[in-house]
């Protein structure tokens, strides 16, 4: 299991468009991937799950992966979040 915390940079957070990019990236990996905000954990490959967290800009989230490519998956998703989704 590989875990990393990241601060959401873009002002609007993980609304529909950035969340879609996030999920598409998560689906490139074989590992099971979760996103955690406070005490809630959802499947990072589920659009409804990610949107249900209501992640806004300035929020700290935790990306968790477990599987063959877990480290690459987490690092890739953290890099995407840090980029601000090109917004």
GUKOL-206223 format. One record per residue: residue number from 0; residue in three letters; chain; z, y, x of N, C-alpha, C in turn. Coordinates in steps of 0.2 Angstrom, whole numbers. Layout:
BEGIN
SETOR n res chain nup nnorth neast caup canorth caeast cup cnorth ceast
SETOR NUM ala A Z Y X Z Y X Z Y X
...
This chain:
BEGIN
SETOR n res chain nup nnorth neast caup canorth caeast cup cnorth ceast
SETOR 0 unk A 0 -6 4 0 0 0 0 6 4
SETOR 1 unk A -4 11 3 -5 17 6 -4 23 2
SETOR 2 unk A 1 28 3 3 33 -1 2 40 3
SETOR 3 unk A 0 45 -1 -1 52 2 0 57 -3
SETOR 4 unk A 4 62 -2 4 68 -7 -1 73 -5
SETOR 5 unk A -3 77 -10 -8 82 -9 -7 88 -14
SETOR 6 unk A -8 94 -12 -7 99 -17 -14 101 -20
SETOR 7 unk A -15 101 -26 -21 103 -29 -23 110 -28
SETOR 8 unk A -28 112 -25 -30 118 -22 -33 123 -28
SETOR 9 unk A -38 120 -31 -42 124 -36 -38 126 -42
SETOR 10 unk A -39 132 -44 -35 136 -49 -34 132 -56
SETOR 11 unk A -39 129 -58 -39 126 -65 -37 119 -64
SETOR 12 unk A -36 116 -58 -33 109 -58 -38 104 -59
SETOR 13 unk A -36 98 -61 -40 92 -63 -42 92 -70
SETOR 14 unk A -46 97 -72 -49 97 -79 -55 93 -79
SETOR 15 unk A -59 93 -84 -65 88 -85 -69 87 -79
SETOR 16 unk A -72 92 -76 -77 92 -71 -74 89 -64
SETOR 17 unk A -69 92 -62 -66 90 -55 -63 83 -56
SETOR 18 unk A -60 81 -62 -57 75 -64 -63 69 -63
SETOR 19 unk A -69 71 -66 -75 67 -66 -77 65 -58
SETOR 20 unk A -77 70 -54 -78 69 -47 -73 65 -44
SETOR 21 unk A -67 66 -46 -61 62 -43 -62 55 -45
SETOR 22 unk A -64 53 -51 -64 46 -54 -70 43 -50
SETOR 23 unk A -76 47 -50 -82 44 -47 -80 42 -40
SETOR 24 unk A -77 46 -36 -75 44 -29 -70 38 -29
SETOR 25 unk A -65 38 -33 -60 32 -34 -64 26 -35
SETOR 26 unk A -69 26 -39 -73 20 -41 -77 17 -35
SETOR 27 unk A -78 21 -30 -82 19 -24 -78 14 -20
SETOR 28 unk A -72 13 -22 -67 9 -18 -65 3 -22
SETOR 29 unk A -64 -3 -18 -62 -9 -21 -54 -9 -23
SETOR 30 unk A -50 -5 -19 -43 -5 -20 -41 -3 -27
SETOR 31 unk A -35 -5 -29 -32 -2 -35 -29 5 -33
SETOR 32 unk A -31 10 -37 -29 17 -35 -25 20 -41
SETOR 33 unk A -20 24 -39 -16 27 -45 -15 34 -43
SETOR 34 unk A -14 39 -47 -12 46 -46 -5 47 -50
SETOR 35 unk A -1 50 -46 6 51 -49 8 58 -49
SETOR 36 unk A 10 60 -54 13 67 -55 20 67 -58
SETOR 37 unk A 25 69 -54 32 69 -56 33 61 -57
SETOR 38 unk A 35 59 -63 37 52 -64 31 48 -67
SETOR 39 unk A 26 51 -69 20 48 -72 15 45 -68
SETOR 40 unk A 13 39 -68 8 36 -64 2 33 -69
SETOR 41 unk A -4 35 -67 -10 33 -71 -15 30 -66
SETOR 42 unk A -20 26 -69 -25 23 -65 -30 29 -63
SETOR 43 unk A -31 30 -56 -36 35 -54 -43 34 -56
SETOR 44 unk A -45 28 -59 -52 26 -61 -53 28 -68
SETOR 45 unk A -48 30 -71 -48 32 -79 -48 39 -80
SETOR 46 unk A -53 41 -83 -54 49 -85 -48 51 -89
SETOR 47 unk A -47 47 -95 -42 49 -99 -35 49 -96
SETOR 48 unk A -34 44 -92 -28 44 -88 -26 50 -84
SETOR 49 unk A -31 52 -80 -31 57 -75 -30 64 -79
SETOR 50 unk A -34 65 -85 -33 71 -89 -27 71 -92
SETOR 51 unk A -24 65 -94 -17 65 -98 -12 68 -93
SETOR 52 unk A -12 68 -87 -7 71 -83 -7 78 -83
SETOR 53 unk A -12 82 -85 -12 89 -86 -11 92 -79
SETOR 54 unk A -15 90 -74 -14 93 -67 -17 100 -67
SETOR 55 unk A -13 105 -65 -16 112 -64 -15 114 -57
SETOR 56 unk A -18 119 -55 -18 121 -48 -11 123 -46
SETOR 57 unk A -10 121 -40 -3 122 -37 1 116 -38
SETOR 58 unk A -1 111 -41 3 105 -43 2 100 -37
SETOR 59 unk A 8 97 -35 8 92 -30 7 85 -34
SETOR 60 unk A 2 81 -31 1 75 -34 2 69 -28
SETOR 61 unk A 3 63 -30 3 58 -25 -3 53 -27
SETOR 62 unk A -7 51 -22 -12 47 -22 -10 40 -19
SETOR 63 unk A -10 35 -23 -8 28 -21 -13 23 -21
SETOR 64 unk A -14 19 -16 -19 14 -16 -17 7 -13
SETOR 65 unk A -19 2 -16 -17 -5 -14 -23 -9 -14
SETOR 66 unk A -25 -12 -8 -31 -16 -7 -34 -16 0
SETOR 67 unk A -40 -19 0 -43 -19 7 -45 -13 10
SETOR 68 unk A -47 -8 6 -49 -1 8 -44 4 6
SETOR 69 unk A -38 3 6 -33 7 3 -32 14 7
SETOR 70 unk A -32 13 14 -31 19 18 -37 24 17
SETOR 71 unk A -43 21 18 -50 25 17 -50 28 10
SETOR 72 unk A -48 25 5 -48 27 -2 -44 33 -3
SETOR 73 unk A -37 33 -1 -33 38 -1 -35 44 3
SETOR 74 unk A -37 43 9 -39 49 13 -45 52 10
SETOR 75 unk A -50 48 7 -56 51 4 -54 55 -2
SETOR 76 unk A -49 53 -6 -47 57 -12 -43 63 -10
SETOR 77 unk A -39 62 -5 -35 68 -3 -40 74 -1
SETOR 78 unk A -45 72 3 -50 76 6 -53 80 0
SETOR 79 unk A -55 76 -5 -59 79 -11 -54 84 -14
SETOR 80 unk A -48 82 -15 -43 87 -18 -42 93 -14
SETOR 81 unk A -42 92 -8 -41 98 -3 -47 103 -3
SETOR 82 unk A -53 100 -4 -59 104 -4 -59 109 -10
SETOR 83 unk A -55 108 -15 -55 112 -21 -61 110 -26
SETOR 84 unk A -64 104 -25 -70 102 -29 -75 107 -29
SETOR 85 unk A -76 111 -23 -82 115 -22 -82 120 -28
SETOR 86 unk A -76 123 -31 -76 127 -36 -74 134 -33
